[in-house]
Structures are given as structure tokens and as C-alpha cells.
Amino acid sequence: MQKQNTIPIPEASRTSTDVFCTFFSAAFALALFIIACISYNSAALNKAYFNFGNSTTDPTLASSGDYYGFQTAFWCTVLVAFGLGLLWMSWVHLFPRTAPYSAFVLAILSLIALGVITLVSKSNFFNTNGGWKIGVAVTCFVLAVILCSMLCFYSLSLRVQSIFLEYARFFLHEVKGTFIYLLIFLIFLTGFIALITFQHVAFSSKSNSNTNFWDFTNPGVLGILNILEFIWGLQFLRDAFNFCVSGVATSWYWNQNSPWYLPLQRLFTRHWGSVAGGSFLNAFL
């Protein structure tokens, strides 16, 4: 039988791994940020534009406030996604026992509706590409059938999920401080996206072959590294959030009555490197 202090690994080994991953992740992010600051070329940015037209390459033909309706479409998408997210969160909170089944039913109905709309659509794209219309519709119907089969085959698993969701509702009712993590990590996500956007613009302004900043070949190798950081960073935020919330949930389940911020303190002081290293493996392996 293994000794308790060697499960899952000796503390000394865990600490050294955590320190290594912390320094490696910090050095990688800091190096890209410093290079972005050095590469920033304001003169090139003054000539840059985001081309959303099919054939237009003249930036003067694009509206300075709304490039081909992009901003309008973007904010409408954000508001719709936010609204649907709130509706789904409310539904899960009010009806945890039926939420897993509802997700399958809504997905099946959405796929069927999309297939039917595709078939009856009079879009110029589908009219000139008839094969695409049939292909998209058939794919939607096939996916709907697959989901129907999964709903039957995984009924026991869905039942277990509904039980866990009900316990999650009890947990959130009793530990309301958990909601603060939503705000904290939304702020982190906003700042991270702003950082990635700045780095992309900076790298593009340094070695751009054209003035279209949607051309991701402009940044070259630095652009690839920036994309890798974006994928890694998103996975890290997700894993860090799960680390914090699961820590609070564990404390609640075992009636330890620990403060809600204790897992966040552990993340910053003892487990940052472990989460960073694990998120790298989750993102790329």
C-alpha cells in the first residue's frame, strides 16, 4: 500500500512541476507582450482596414463606423448569445431535473428546423449551388436522428446528470459567493481577448504584406504563437474557473464552511503552474 504523502505524487515533485510551469507560462506570455509593444507601428495602423466586402479593397469605400454592417451584426450576435445564455441558465436553475433532456430536444428541433429552412430558402447562394442546399439539409436531418438515438441510449446518464444539476442548485443557493467567480473570470476573459487583439494588431503592423488586418498571414510566426497563446489562455481560464468552483463545491459538500475565496487564493499561491500545465495538455493533446 502506498503512503498517503505519495498520492498522487510526492509533494516535492508537485511543487517543482508547479514552479516550472508557472515560469514557463509567464515567460511565454510576457515575451509575446514585449515583442508586441516593440513591434507596434502606428503609421501602418493609420492605413489599416478590415475588409468585409467580397471584392472591395479600397478602405475609403467602407464606413468608418460600421464596416459592411460588421459592428451591427457583431453586437446583435453578442446580445442574442447573452440573452439565450441567461434563458438557459434560468431554465437549468428552475428545472434541473429536465434540463439535460431539454438540451437534446432543443438541439433536435433546431437541426430539423435548420434543415427545413435550408430546403425552402431562396438564397442566391443556394440557388446557384444546389448541391450545398441538399447537403446541408441532409446533414441536419442525419444529426437529428443521431441525437434521437443518443437520447435513448444515454437516458440513464442523463438521469444522473439531472441529479447532479439539482445538487448544484442547492449548492448555489447556500454558497452565493460562488457567483462572484462568474464576474471575476468574465473580467479576466475580456482583458485576455483585448490582449490577444492588441498583439495581433501589433504583429500585423510590423511585418504586414498588405493593409487588410484580417489577413492572418501578416504576423507570420508571431501570429501563430499568438493563436497558440489564445487557445492555451482560453483553456486556462476555463480550467481555473473549474478549479475554483469545484474547490468551493467540495468544501460545501463536506461541510467545511471554508470562505468562497479560498480556492482562488490556492490558485494564485500554490497551484497556478499545475493549472497552466494541465490546461496546455487539455488544449493541445
ChimeraX commands (.cxc) that place a marker at each C-alpha (Angstrom):
marker #1 position 0.00,0.00,0.00 radius 0.5
marker #1 position 1.32,3.45,-0.92 radius 0.5
marker #1 position 1.96,6.00,1.73 radius 0.5
marker #1 position -0.50,8.84,1.88 radius 0.5
marker #1 position 2.12,11.50,1.12 radius 0.5
marker #1 position 2.96,9.83,-2.21 radius 0.5
marker #1 position -0.59,10.05,-3.57 radius 0.5
marker #1 position -0.86,11.04,-6.32 radius 0.5
marker #1 position 2.78,12.25,-6.43 radius 0.5
marker #1 position 5.26,13.37,-3.77 radius 0.5
marker #1 position 4.77,16.96,-2.67 radius 0.5
marker #1 position 8.33,17.91,-3.68 radius 0.5
marker #1 position 7.74,16.72,-7.24 radius 0.5
marker #1 position 4.39,18.51,-7.44 radius 0.5
marker #1 position 5.95,21.75,-6.22 radius 0.5
marker #1 position 8.83,21.62,-8.70 radius 0.5
marker #1 position 6.41,20.92,-11.58 radius 0.5
marker #1 position 4.19,23.77,-10.47 radius 0.5
marker #1 position 7.10,26.21,-10.31 radius 0.5
marker #1 position 8.41,25.16,-13.73 radius 0.5
marker #1 position 5.01,25.51,-15.41 radius 0.5
marker #1 position 4.44,28.87,-13.73 radius 0.5
marker #1 position 7.72,30.32,-15.01 radius 0.5
marker #1 position 7.33,28.81,-18.47 radius 0.5
marker #1 position 3.77,30.11,-18.99 radius 0.5
marker #1 position 4.62,33.54,-17.59 radius 0.5
marker #1 position 7.76,33.83,-19.72 radius 0.5
marker #1 position 5.88,32.82,-22.87 radius 0.5
marker #1 position 3.08,35.35,-22.33 radius 0.5
marker #1 position 5.43,38.13,-21.23 radius 0.5
marker #1 position 7.78,37.60,-24.18 radius 0.5
marker #1 position 4.92,37.90,-26.70 radius 0.5
marker #1 position 3.62,41.03,-24.99 radius 0.5
marker #1 position 7.05,42.71,-25.01 radius 0.5
marker #1 position 7.57,41.82,-28.67 radius 0.5
marker #1 position 4.10,43.22,-29.45 radius 0.5
marker #1 position 4.93,46.51,-27.71 radius 0.5
marker #1 position 8.19,46.75,-29.66 radius 0.5
marker #1 position 6.53,45.80,-32.96 radius 0.5
marker #1 position 3.66,48.27,-32.65 radius 0.5
marker #1 position 3.71,50.54,-35.71 radius 0.5
marker #1 position 1.17,53.35,-35.50 radius 0.5
marker #1 position 1.96,54.60,-39.03 radius 0.5
marker #1 position 0.91,51.25,-40.50 radius 0.5
marker #1 position -2.23,51.24,-38.38 radius 0.5
marker #1 position -3.37,54.52,-39.89 radius 0.5
marker #1 position -3.51,52.79,-43.29 radius 0.5
marker #1 position -5.05,49.58,-41.99 radius 0.5
marker #1 position -8.61,48.50,-42.52 radius 0.5
marker #1 position -10.83,45.46,-42.09 radius 0.5
marker #1 position -12.14,44.41,-45.48 radius 0.5
marker #1 position -15.54,42.70,-45.18 radius 0.5
marker #1 position -16.56,43.07,-48.82 radius 0.5
marker #1 position -16.37,40.35,-51.43 radius 0.5
marker #1 position -14.29,42.34,-53.88 radius 0.5
marker #1 position -13.75,45.79,-52.38 radius 0.5
marker #1 position -10.15,46.53,-51.46 radius 0.5
marker #1 position -10.38,50.27,-51.04 radius 0.5
marker #1 position -10.73,51.18,-47.35 radius 0.5
marker #1 position -12.34,54.51,-48.24 radius 0.5
marker #1 position -15.40,52.64,-49.54 radius 0.5
marker #1 position -16.03,51.10,-46.14 radius 0.5
marker #1 position -17.90,53.02,-43.48 radius 0.5
marker #1 position -15.57,54.24,-40.75 radius 0.5
marker #1 position -18.11,53.35,-38.07 radius 0.5
marker #1 position -19.58,50.13,-39.38 radius 0.5
marker #1 position -17.56,48.09,-41.87 radius 0.5
marker #1 position -20.18,46.50,-44.13 radius 0.5
marker #1 position -22.57,46.05,-41.21 radius 0.5
marker #1 position -19.98,44.13,-39.19 radius 0.5
marker #1 position -20.43,46.06,-35.96 radius 0.5
marker #1 position -24.22,45.75,-36.17 radius 0.5
marker #1 position -24.01,42.00,-36.79 radius 0.5
marker #1 position -21.40,41.60,-34.06 radius 0.5
marker #1 position -23.40,43.35,-31.34 radius 0.5
marker #1 position -26.64,41.63,-32.37 radius 0.5
marker #1 position -24.85,38.29,-32.08 radius 0.5
marker #1 position -23.45,39.20,-28.67 radius 0.5
marker #1 position -26.87,40.30,-27.36 radius 0.5
marker #1 position -28.64,37.21,-28.73 radius 0.5
marker #1 position -26.00,34.88,-27.30 radius 0.5
marker #1 position -26.14,36.68,-23.94 radius 0.5
marker #1 position -29.94,36.53,-23.87 radius 0.5
marker #1 position -30.06,32.85,-24.79 radius 0.5
marker #1 position -27.41,32.15,-22.18 radius 0.5
marker #1 position -29.48,33.85,-19.48 radius 0.5
marker #1 position -32.60,31.98,-20.55 radius 0.5
marker #1 position -30.81,28.64,-20.48 radius 0.5
marker #1 position -29.18,29.39,-17.13 radius 0.5
marker #1 position -32.59,30.30,-15.69 radius 0.5
marker #1 position -34.16,27.15,-17.12 radius 0.5
marker #1 position -31.44,24.92,-15.65 radius 0.5
marker #1 position -31.74,26.64,-12.29 radius 0.5
marker #1 position -35.53,26.34,-12.18 radius 0.5
marker #1 position -35.87,22.87,-13.74 radius 0.5
marker #1 position -32.61,20.95,-13.15 radius 0.5
marker #1 position -34.29,17.57,-13.48 radius 0.5
marker #1 position -35.49,18.22,-17.03 radius 0.5
marker #1 position -32.60,20.37,-18.29 radius 0.5
marker #1 position -30.45,17.52,-19.76 radius 0.5
marker #1 position -33.42,16.18,-21.70 radius 0.5
marker #1 position -34.42,19.68,-22.79 radius 0.5
marker #1 position -30.97,20.25,-24.28 radius 0.5
marker #1 position -31.34,17.20,-26.53 radius 0.5
marker #1 position -34.89,18.07,-27.54 radius 0.5
marker #1 position -33.99,21.67,-28.39 radius 0.5
marker #1 position -30.95,20.53,-30.38 radius 0.5
marker #1 position -33.05,18.03,-32.35 radius 0.5
marker #1 position -35.77,20.59,-33.11 radius 0.5
marker #1 position -33.18,23.20,-34.09 radius 0.5
marker #1 position -31.49,20.81,-36.53 radius 0.5
marker #1 position -34.81,19.83,-38.10 radius 0.5
marker #1 position -35.80,23.49,-38.40 radius 0.5
marker #1 position -32.45,24.40,-39.95 radius 0.5
marker #1 position -32.78,21.57,-42.47 radius 0.5
marker #1 position -36.29,22.63,-43.48 radius 0.5
marker #1 position -35.33,26.31,-43.72 radius 0.5
marker #1 position -32.35,25.37,-45.89 radius 0.5
marker #1 position -34.57,23.42,-48.28 radius 0.5
marker #1 position -37.14,26.20,-48.68 radius 0.5
marker #1 position -34.58,29.01,-48.70 radius 0.5
marker #1 position -34.45,31.18,-51.82 radius 0.5
marker #1 position -30.96,32.46,-51.11 radius 0.5
marker #1 position -28.89,33.24,-54.19 radius 0.5
marker #1 position -26.07,31.16,-52.78 radius 0.5
marker #1 position -28.21,28.03,-52.54 radius 0.5
marker #1 position -29.90,28.71,-55.86 radius 0.5
marker #1 position -26.54,28.73,-57.64 radius 0.5
marker #1 position -25.16,25.88,-55.53 radius 0.5
marker #1 position -27.98,23.35,-55.36 radius 0.5
marker #1 position -25.72,20.61,-54.07 radius 0.5
marker #1 position -24.92,22.65,-50.97 radius 0.5
marker #1 position -28.63,23.04,-50.17 radius 0.5
marker #1 position -29.27,19.29,-50.27 radius 0.5
marker #1 position -26.02,18.51,-48.44 radius 0.5
marker #1 position -26.66,20.92,-45.56 radius 0.5
marker #1 position -30.28,19.77,-45.17 radius 0.5
marker #1 position -29.39,16.07,-45.20 radius 0.5
marker #1 position -26.58,16.66,-42.69 radius 0.5
marker #1 position -29.01,18.41,-40.33 radius 0.5
marker #1 position -31.54,15.59,-40.57 radius 0.5
marker #1 position -28.89,12.91,-40.03 radius 0.5
marker #1 position -27.54,14.73,-36.96 radius 0.5
marker #1 position -31.10,15.00,-35.61 radius 0.5
marker #1 position -31.54,11.22,-35.98 radius 0.5
marker #1 position -28.21,10.62,-34.24 radius 0.5
marker #1 position -29.24,12.84,-31.33 radius 0.5
marker #1 position -32.55,10.98,-31.06 radius 0.5
marker #1 position -30.62,7.73,-30.79 radius 0.5
marker #1 position -28.29,9.20,-28.17 radius 0.5
marker #1 position -31.29,10.42,-26.18 radius 0.5
marker #1 position -32.48,6.82,-25.94 radius 0.5
marker #1 position -29.12,5.14,-25.39 radius 0.5
marker #1 position -27.88,7.60,-22.75 radius 0.5
marker #1 position -31.11,8.01,-20.80 radius 0.5
marker #1 position -29.50,6.64,-17.61 radius 0.5
marker #1 position -26.57,9.03,-17.93 radius 0.5
marker #1 position -28.97,11.95,-18.44 radius 0.5
marker #1 position -30.80,10.95,-15.29 radius 0.5
marker #1 position -27.56,11.06,-13.31 radius 0.5
marker #1 position -26.77,14.46,-14.81 radius 0.5
marker #1 position -30.15,15.77,-13.68 radius 0.5
marker #1 position -29.40,14.66,-10.12 radius 0.5
marker #1 position -26.05,16.47,-10.16 radius 0.5
marker #1 position -27.72,19.61,-11.54 radius 0.5
marker #1 position -30.21,19.56,-8.69 radius 0.5
marker #1 position -27.40,19.32,-6.16 radius 0.5
marker #1 position -25.68,22.17,-7.99 radius 0.5
marker #1 position -28.77,24.30,-7.46 radius 0.5
marker #1 position -28.74,23.53,-3.73 radius 0.5
marker #1 position -25.05,24.43,-3.66 radius 0.5
marker #1 position -25.56,27.80,-5.37 radius 0.5
marker #1 position -28.43,28.66,-3.05 radius 0.5
marker #1 position -26.29,28.09,0.01 radius 0.5
marker #1 position -22.97,29.48,-1.27 radius 0.5
marker #1 position -23.96,32.62,-3.16 radius 0.5
marker #1 position -20.37,33.87,-3.15 radius 0.5
marker #1 position -19.74,31.43,-5.99 radius 0.5
marker #1 position -21.48,33.86,-8.36 radius 0.5
marker #1 position -18.61,36.29,-7.80 radius 0.5
marker #1 position -16.36,33.90,-9.73 radius 0.5
marker #1 position -18.53,34.49,-12.81 radius 0.5
marker #1 position -17.82,38.21,-12.65 radius 0.5
marker #1 position -14.12,37.72,-11.90 radius 0.5
marker #1 position -13.50,35.36,-14.80 radius 0.5
marker #1 position -15.61,37.40,-17.22 radius 0.5
marker #1 position -13.32,40.33,-16.44 radius 0.5
marker #1 position -10.28,38.09,-16.97 radius 0.5
marker #1 position -11.72,36.88,-20.29 radius 0.5
marker #1 position -12.38,40.43,-21.50 radius 0.5
marker #1 position -8.86,41.52,-20.66 radius 0.5
marker #1 position -7.37,38.42,-22.27 radius 0.5
marker #1 position -9.25,38.97,-25.54 radius 0.5
marker #1 position -8.13,42.61,-25.54 radius 0.5
marker #1 position -4.52,41.45,-25.06 radius 0.5
marker #1 position -4.69,38.94,-27.93 radius 0.5
marker #1 position -6.30,41.53,-30.21 radius 0.5
marker #1 position -3.61,44.10,-29.39 radius 0.5
marker #1 position -0.85,41.59,-30.07 radius 0.5
marker #1 position -2.36,40.58,-33.40 radius 0.5
marker #1 position -2.66,44.21,-34.49 radius 0.5
marker #1 position 0.88,44.98,-33.30 radius 0.5
marker #1 position 2.41,41.97,-35.06 radius 0.5
marker #1 position 0.45,42.77,-38.23 radius 0.5
marker #1 position 1.55,46.40,-38.21 radius 0.5
marker #1 position 5.21,45.40,-38.02 radius 0.5
marker #1 position 5.53,42.98,-40.92 radius 0.5
marker #1 position 2.32,43.33,-42.91 radius 0.5
marker #1 position 2.32,42.42,-46.59 radius 0.5
marker #1 position -0.96,44.33,-47.08 radius 0.5
marker #1 position -3.25,46.62,-45.11 radius 0.5
marker #1 position -6.01,44.08,-44.51 radius 0.5
marker #1 position -5.65,43.05,-40.88 radius 0.5
marker #1 position -7.99,40.10,-41.40 radius 0.5
marker #1 position -5.14,38.52,-43.35 radius 0.5
marker #1 position -3.65,36.28,-40.67 radius 0.5
marker #1 position -0.55,35.66,-42.77 radius 0.5
marker #1 position 0.60,39.20,-41.98 radius 0.5
marker #1 position 2.02,38.48,-38.49 radius 0.5
marker #1 position 3.92,35.40,-39.70 radius 0.5
marker #1 position 5.38,33.16,-36.99 radius 0.5
marker #1 position 4.41,35.63,-34.28 radius 0.5
marker #1 position 0.81,35.31,-35.40 radius 0.5
marker #1 position 0.98,31.54,-34.98 radius 0.5
marker #1 position 2.37,31.96,-31.48 radius 0.5
marker #1 position -0.39,34.46,-30.73 radius 0.5
marker #1 position -3.03,31.94,-31.81 radius 0.5
marker #1 position -1.41,29.28,-29.63 radius 0.5
marker #1 position -1.49,31.67,-26.69 radius 0.5
marker #1 position -5.16,32.39,-27.40 radius 0.5
marker #1 position -6.10,28.68,-27.36 radius 0.5
marker #1 position -3.97,28.00,-24.29 radius 0.5
marker #1 position -5.30,31.06,-22.47 radius 0.5
marker #1 position -8.94,30.19,-23.08 radius 0.5
marker #1 position -8.37,26.68,-21.81 radius 0.5
marker #1 position -6.52,28.04,-18.77 radius 0.5
marker #1 position -9.39,30.37,-17.86 radius 0.5
marker #1 position -11.83,27.50,-18.19 radius 0.5
marker #1 position -9.73,25.15,-16.05 radius 0.5
marker #1 position -9.00,27.86,-13.47 radius 0.5
marker #1 position -12.72,28.60,-13.17 radius 0.5
marker #1 position -13.47,24.89,-12.72 radius 0.5
marker #1 position -10.67,24.67,-10.13 radius 0.5
marker #1 position -12.17,27.49,-8.07 radius 0.5
marker #1 position -15.81,26.45,-8.30 radius 0.5
marker #1 position -15.05,22.77,-7.64 radius 0.5
marker #1 position -13.00,23.83,-4.61 radius 0.5
marker #1 position -15.95,25.73,-3.17 radius 0.5
marker #1 position -18.33,22.86,-4.00 radius 0.5
marker #1 position -16.08,20.31,-2.28 radius 0.5
marker #1 position -15.88,22.44,0.83 radius 0.5
marker #1 position -19.68,22.81,0.84 radius 0.5
marker #1 position -20.29,19.10,0.32 radius 0.5
marker #1 position -18.06,18.09,3.23 radius 0.5
marker #1 position -19.45,20.85,5.47 radius 0.5
marker #1 position -16.07,22.52,5.90 radius 0.5
marker #1 position -17.60,26.03,5.66 radius 0.5
marker #1 position -14.47,27.49,4.08 radius 0.5
marker #1 position -14.71,31.03,2.64 radius 0.5
marker #1 position -15.62,31.21,-1.06 radius 0.5
marker #1 position -12.35,32.95,-1.99 radius 0.5
marker #1 position -10.09,30.22,-0.54 radius 0.5
marker #1 position -9.81,28.24,-3.85 radius 0.5
marker #1 position -8.83,31.44,-5.69 radius 0.5
marker #1 position -6.16,32.05,-3.06 radius 0.5
marker #1 position -4.89,28.50,-3.55 radius 0.5
marker #1 position -4.83,29.02,-7.31 radius 0.5
marker #1 position -2.61,32.09,-7.06 radius 0.5
marker #1 position -0.34,30.84,-4.29 radius 0.5
marker #1 position 0.08,27.08,-4.81 radius 0.5
marker #1 position -1.50,25.68,-7.97 radius 0.5
marker #1 position -1.09,28.26,-10.75 radius 0.5
marker #1 position 1.56,26.23,-12.57 radius 0.5
marker #1 position -0.36,22.97,-12.21 radius 0.5
marker #1 position -3.47,24.50,-13.78 radius 0.5
marker #1 position -1.38,26.20,-16.50 radius 0.5
marker #1 position 0.40,22.95,-17.36 radius 0.5
marker #1 position -2.81,20.95,-17.29 radius 0.5
marker #1 position -4.62,23.48,-19.49 radius 0.5
marker #1 position -1.79,23.25,-22.04 radius 0.5
marker #1 position -2.24,19.47,-22.20 radius 0.5
marker #1 position -6.03,19.80,-22.39 radius 0.5
marker #1 position -5.78,22.35,-25.21 radius 0.5
marker #1 position -3.26,20.64,-27.48 radius 0.5
marker #1 position -3.30,16.93,-26.64 radius 0.5
marker link #1:1,2 radius 0.2
marker link #1:2,3 radius 0.2
marker link #1:3,4 radius 0.2
marker link #1:4,5 radius 0.2
marker link #1:5,6 radius 0.2
marker link #1:6,7 radius 0.2
marker link #1:7,8 radius 0.2
marker link #1:8,9 radius 0.2
marker link #1:9,10 radius 0.2
marker link #1:10,11 radius 0.2
marker link #1:11,12 radius 0.2
marker link #1:12,13 radius 0.2
marker link #1:13,14 radius 0.2
marker link #1:14,15 radius 0.2
marker link #1:15,16 radius 0.2
marker link #1:16,17 radius 0.2
marker link #1:17,18 radius 0.2
marker link #1:18,19 radius 0.2
marker link #1:19,20 radius 0.2
marker link #1:20,21 radius 0.2
marker link #1:21,22 radius 0.2
marker link #1:22,23 radius 0.2
marker link #1:23,24 radius 0.2
marker link #1:24,25 radius 0.2
marker link #1:25,26 radius 0.2
marker link #1:26,27 radius 0.2
marker link #1:27,28 radius 0.2
marker link #1:28,29 radius 0.2
marker link #1:29,30 radius 0.2
marker link #1:30,31 radius 0.2
marker link #1:31,32 radius 0.2
marker link #1:32,33 radius 0.2
marker link #1:33,34 radius 0.2
marker link #1:34,35 radius 0.2
marker link #1:35,36 radius 0.2
marker link #1:36,37 radius 0.2
marker link #1:37,38 radius 0.2
marker link #1:38,39 radius 0.2
marker link #1:39,40 radius 0.2
marker link #1:40,41 radius 0.2
marker link #1:41,42 radius 0.2
marker link #1:42,43 radius 0.2
marker link #1:43,44 radius 0.2
marker link #1:44,45 radius 0.2
marker link #1:45,46 radius 0.2
marker link #1:46,47 radius 0.2
marker link #1:47,48 radius 0.2
marker link #1:48,49 radius 0.2
marker link #1:49,50 radius 0.2
marker link #1:50,51 radius 0.2
marker link #1:51,52 radius 0.2
marker link #1:52,53 radius 0.2
marker link #1:53,54 radius 0.2
marker link #1:54,55 radius 0.2
marker link #1:55,56 radius 0.2
marker link #1:56,57 radius 0.2
marker link #1:57,58 radius 0.2
marker link #1:58,59 radius 0.2
marker link #1:59,60 radius 0.2
marker link #1:60,61 radius 0.2
marker link #1:61,62 radius 0.2
marker link #1:62,63 radius 0.2
marker link #1:63,64 radius 0.2
marker link #1:64,65 radius 0.2
marker link #1:65,66 radius 0.2
marker link #1:66,67 radius 0.2
marker link #1:67,68 radius 0.2
marker link #1:68,69 radius 0.2
marker link #1:69,70 radius 0.2
marker link #1:70,71 radius 0.2
marker link #1:71,72 radius 0.2
marker link #1:72,73 radius 0.2
marker link #1:73,74 radius 0.2
marker link #1:74,75 radius 0.2
marker link #1:75,76 radius 0.2
marker link #1:76,77 radius 0.2
marker link #1:77,78 radius 0.2
marker link #1:78,79 radius 0.2
marker link #1:79,80 radius 0.2
marker link #1:80,81 radius 0.2
marker link #1:81,82 radius 0.2
marker link #1:82,83 radius 0.2
marker link #1:83,84 radius 0.2
marker link #1:84,85 radius 0.2
marker link #1:85,86 radius 0.2
marker link #1:86,87 radius 0.2
marker link #1:87,88 radius 0.2
marker link #1:88,89 radius 0.2
marker link #1:89,90 radius 0.2
marker link #1:90,91 radius 0.2
marker link #1:91,92 radius 0.2
marker link #1:92,93 radius 0.2
marker link #1:93,94 radius 0.2
marker link #1:94,95 radius 0.2
marker link #1:95,96 radius 0.2
marker link #1:96,97 radius 0.2
marker link #1:97,98 radius 0.2
marker link #1:98,99 radius 0.2
marker link #1:99,100 radius 0.2
marker link #1:100,101 radius 0.2
marker link #1:101,102 radius 0.2
marker link #1:102,103 radius 0.2
marker link #1:103,104 radius 0.2
marker link #1:104,105 radius 0.2
marker link #1:105,106 radius 0.2
marker link #1:106,107 radius 0.2
marker link #1:107,108 radius 0.2
marker link #1:108,109 radius 0.2
marker link #1:109,110 radius 0.2
marker link #1:110,111 radius 0.2
marker link #1:111,112 radius 0.2
marker link #1:112,113 radius 0.2
marker link #1:113,114 radius 0.2
marker link #1:114,115 radius 0.2
marker link #1:115,116 radius 0.2
marker link #1:116,117 radius 0.2
marker link #1:117,118 radius 0.2
marker link #1:118,119 radius 0.2
marker link #1:119,120 radius 0.2
marker link #1:120,121 radius 0.2
marker link #1:121,122 radius 0.2
marker link #1:122,123 radius 0.2
marker link #1:123,124 radius 0.2
marker link #1:124,125 radius 0.2
marker link #1:125,126 radius 0.2
marker link #1:126,127 radius 0.2
marker link #1:127,128 radius 0.2
marker link #1:128,129 radius 0.2
marker link #1:129,130 radius 0.2
marker link #1:130,131 radius 0.2
marker link #1:131,132 radius 0.2
marker link #1:132,133 radius 0.2
marker link #1:133,134 radius 0.2
marker link #1:134,135 radius 0.2
marker link #1:135,136 radius 0.2
marker link #1:136,137 radius 0.2
marker link #1:137,138 radius 0.2
marker link #1:138,139 radius 0.2
marker link #1:139,140 radius 0.2
marker link #1:140,141 radius 0.2
marker link #1:141,142 radius 0.2
marker link #1:142,143 radius 0.2
marker link #1:143,144 radius 0.2
marker link #1:144,145 radius 0.2
marker link #1:145,146 radius 0.2
marker link #1:146,147 radius 0.2
marker link #1:147,148 radius 0.2
marker link #1:148,149 radius 0.2
marker link #1:149,150 radius 0.2
marker link #1:150,151 radius 0.2
marker link #1:151,152 radius 0.2
marker link #1:152,153 radius 0.2
marker link #1:153,154 radius 0.2
marker link #1:154,155 radius 0.2
marker link #1:155,156 radius 0.2
marker link #1:156,157 radius 0.2
marker link #1:157,158 radius 0.2
marker link #1:158,159 radius 0.2
marker link #1:159,160 radius 0.2
marker link #1:160,161 radius 0.2
marker link #1:161,162 radius 0.2
marker link #1:162,163 radius 0.2
marker link #1:163,164 radius 0.2
marker link #1:164,165 radius 0.2
marker link #1:165,166 radius 0.2
marker link #1:166,167 radius 0.2
marker link #1:167,168 radius 0.2
marker link #1:168,169 radius 0.2
marker link #1:169,170 radius 0.2
marker link #1:170,171 radius 0.2
marker link #1:171,172 radius 0.2
marker link #1:172,173 radius 0.2
marker link #1:173,174 radius 0.2
marker link #1:174,175 radius 0.2
marker link #1:175,176 radius 0.2
marker link #1:176,177 radius 0.2
marker link #1:177,178 radius 0.2
marker link #1:178,179 radius 0.2
marker link #1:179,180 radius 0.2
marker link #1:180,181 radius 0.2
marker link #1:181,182 radius 0.2
marker link #1:182,183 radius 0.2
marker link #1:183,184 radius 0.2
marker link #1:184,185 radius 0.2
marker link #1:185,186 radius 0.2
marker link #1:186,187 radius 0.2
marker link #1:187,188 radius 0.2
marker link #1:188,189 radius 0.2
marker link #1:189,190 radius 0.2
marker link #1:190,191 radius 0.2
marker link #1:191,192 radius 0.2
marker link #1:192,193 radius 0.2
marker link #1:193,194 radius 0.2
marker link #1:194,195 radius 0.2
marker link #1:195,196 radius 0.2
marker link #1:196,197 radius 0.2
marker link #1:197,198 radius 0.2
marker link #1:198,199 radius 0.2
marker link #1:199,200 radius 0.2
marker link #1:200,201 radius 0.2
marker link #1:201,202 radius 0.2
marker link #1:202,203 radius 0.2
marker link #1:203,204 radius 0.2
marker link #1:204,205 radius 0.2
marker link #1:205,206 radius 0.2
marker link #1:206,207 radius 0.2
marker link #1:207,208 radius 0.2
marker link #1:208,209 radius 0.2
marker link #1:209,210 radius 0.2
marker link #1:210,211 radius 0.2
marker link #1:211,212 radius 0.2
marker link #1:212,213 radius 0.2
marker link #1:213,214 radius 0.2
marker link #1:214,215 radius 0.2
marker link #1:215,216 radius 0.2
marker link #1:216,217 radius 0.2
marker link #1:217,218 radius 0.2
marker link #1:218,219 radius 0.2
marker link #1:219,220 radius 0.2
marker link #1:220,221 radius 0.2
marker link #1:221,222 radius 0.2
marker link #1:222,223 radius 0.2
marker link #1:223,224 radius 0.2
marker link #1:224,225 radius 0.2
marker link #1:225,226 radius 0.2
marker link #1:226,227 radius 0.2
marker link #1:227,228 radius 0.2
marker link #1:228,229 radius 0.2
marker link #1:229,230 radius 0.2
marker link #1:230,231 radius 0.2
marker link #1:231,232 radius 0.2
marker link #1:232,233 radius 0.2
marker link #1:233,234 radius 0.2
marker link #1:234,235 radius 0.2
marker link #1:235,236 radius 0.2
marker link #1:236,237 radius 0.2
marker link #1:237,238 radius 0.2
marker link #1:238,239 radius 0.2
marker link #1:239,240 radius 0.2
marker link #1:240,241 radius 0.2
marker link #1:241,242 radius 0.2
marker link #1:242,243 radius 0.2
marker link #1:243,244 radius 0.2
marker link #1:244,245 radius 0.2
marker link #1:245,246 radius 0.2
marker link #1:246,247 radius 0.2
marker link #1:247,248 radius 0.2
marker link #1:248,249 radius 0.2
marker link #1:249,250 radius 0.2
marker link #1:250,251 radius 0.2
marker link #1:251,252 radius 0.2
marker link #1:252,253 radius 0.2
marker link #1:253,254 radius 0.2
marker link #1:254,255 radius 0.2
marker link #1:255,256 radius 0.2
marker link #1:256,257 radius 0.2
marker link #1:257,258 radius 0.2
marker link #1:258,259 radius 0.2
marker link #1:259,260 radius 0.2
marker link #1:260,261 radius 0.2
marker link #1:261,262 radius 0.2
marker link #1:262,263 radius 0.2
marker link #1:263,264 radius 0.2
marker link #1:264,265 radius 0.2
marker link #1:265,266 radius 0.2
marker link #1:266,267 radius 0.2
marker link #1:267,268 radius 0.2
marker link #1:268,269 radius 0.2
marker link #1:269,270 radius 0.2
marker link #1:270,271 radius 0.2
marker link #1:271,272 radius 0.2
marker link #1:272,273 radius 0.2
marker link #1:273,274 radius 0.2
marker link #1:274,275 radius 0.2
marker link #1:275,276 radius 0.2
marker link #1:276,277 radius 0.2
marker link #1:277,278 radius 0.2
marker link #1:278,279 radius 0.2
marker link #1:279,280 radius 0.2
marker link #1:280,281 radius 0.2
marker link #1:281,282 radius 0.2
marker link #1:282,283 radius 0.2
marker link #1:283,284 radius 0.2
marker link #1:284,285 radius 0.2
view
